[in-house]
Amino acid sequence: MHPSIVGMDAAGAPSYDAAMDSGFATPRGTQRLPWVDTAKAVGIVLMFYGHVVQSRAGDNASAVDQLRLIYAFHMPLFFVLAGLFFHPVAALLPRLRTLARLRLVPVLFFGLLLLPLWSLSAVKHHFAWWYYAQPLGAAYLRGMPELNWVTWFLVCMFVCEAMALVVLPRLRHVAARLAFAAACIAGGVFLCNHGDALGGWVAQVSRIWFVREAIVALGFYTIGQVLRPFLQQLATHRGMALLVTLACTSALLATYRLNHPHDAQAVMMAAAQHGDALGFAFSALAGTLAVTGLAMLLPATRVAAWIGRNSLPLMGLNGVFFHFFNPKLAESLALADTLPAVTAYAAAISAVSLLACVPLVALLNRFAPQFIGKARHPTAGQPETGPAEGASPAA
């Protein structure tokens, strides 16, 4: 493990000791970058909001439109943020063990956390859930977190980071890394669209552990690493940050409706649905830079810092709402097909969901930090923040 890394977060970014990391300077020697926390907070809020509108997108055109806008960029945002803090390591296997503990253990933990709710649903519908134990176990061995699908991101991030540790240190020039990033996005999207038709081992391997999606993710992760010096400078120039935010927001709004994934209403990275590779990449990067620029302009707040520090447990707990509460509300409540109605509904449900997570996150931080991608501080015995938390980005 890189000596300055003290933890990891949901977006796959590590937390660094500011005194040992020569990259981003942090205020007053702290380990946190306020604008990164804010960007992660925006991403987490968009995830909660997006899952609410997804539950209403079946026959509501306004919900579908908002879904297409958010899903055009909100997952690439996290991969780009994680890539900002890439560091090569001398010893690969110890780092992979650390990544497995910080990524894959939370996948299992948040899946088991939802098991009682799945069991109640099974009892209500008069079937024995334990009959599905074997196929569920097989799914998890293939990297498919069926009990809590929201944690697919952590599986994909683990594979992405593993590939980055092997490949990126061998690409020493910016041009080579940009070419590699473009090849990953284009090749990964091609594999997602046509991998099954190729047959053989290519089709088999690319479907497990989100390998084909991790290739796409590696493209954005690499772009994040390349953008690090630019964003470091941008964070010190509010005028330029404003221009970038306005330009990229305009580009996103002008293009997100132009990309049409084949079998989905919107871009769905978890389902390997991207549409056109160029259109997908353009909107994804425009949205990512718009959010990042906005995060630099917004004042640092305790709320944003808290969400940024706790992006991984918030992501895992969102599975409760994604699987159980959002669909039930969609079945029970009528919703007008208008922009104000959908916005008010999704904002209210998202806010209530996030507030409900606050005491649960506090309990997990207090009693089970090792299961939510955090490590205990070596001296104080307190949970240390991880990448979705510390000086790195994350969800």
Buried (B, 14 or more C-beta within 10 A) or exposed (E): BBEBBBBBBBBBBBBBBBEEBEBBEBEEEEBBBBBBBBBBBBBBBBBBBBBBBBBBBEEBEBBBBBBBBBBBBBBBBBBBBBBBBBBEBEEEEEBBEBBEBBBBBBBBBBBEBBEEBBEEEBEEEEEEBEEBEEEBEEBBEEBBBBBBBBBBBBBBBBBBBBBBBEBBBEBEEEEEBBEBBBBBBBBBBBBBBEBBEEEEEBBEEBBBBBBBBBBBBBBBBBBBBBBBEEBBEBBEEEEBBBEBBEBBBEBBBEBBEEBEBEEBBBBBBBBBBBBBBEBBBBBBBBBBBBBBBBBBEBEBEEEBBBBBBBBBBBBBBBBBBBBBBBBEBBEEEEBEEEEEBBBEBBBEBBEEBBEEBBEBBEEBBEEBBBBBBBBEBEEEEEBBBBBBBBBBBBB
